Amino acid sequence: MSGTAINVLYFAQVAELTGTRLESWPLAEPVSGAQWLEQLEARYPQLAPAQRLKLAVNQFHVKHSVVINPGDEVAVFEPVTGG
């Protein structure tokens, strides 16, 4: 992967709604997780509200305040609920 993109992994319902499990996403400069989720929702309106989604960056669960850098791997998944 180049240093001007991120690899995005989608899981479960998110993958079903986007129609893909993996894509390369252009990213020329660092962005916060919250800002990136806004971009994700703009690309995939069916994910709204995207701010409910959880993120993992480089295989670590993170808060939306995380800085996503070009070259990172970002996983996106639904919040888990217990029963």
C-alpha positions, 0 to 999 in steps of 0.5 A, a space after each residue: 500500500 502506498 503512503 497516500 492511502 489507507 486500507 479499510 476493512 469492513 466487518 459484519 453489517 458494515 460490510 453488507 451495507 458497503 458491499 465490500 470487505 476491503 478497499 483502499 481509501 485515498 488519504 493524503 494527510 492525517 485526519 481524525 477518526 471523527 472526521 474520517 467517519 464523516 467522509 465515510 458517511 458521505 461515501 456510504 450514506 446507508 451507514 448513517 449515523 456513522 459516528 456510532 461505528 467503532 474503529 480499530 487502527 493498526 489492529 488497536 481499538 481506538 476512540 474517534 479522536 485518534 489520528 489516522 495517518 496515510 499508510 494505516 489500516 482502519 477497521 470499521 465495525 458496528 458497536 457490539 451489544 450484549 443480551 
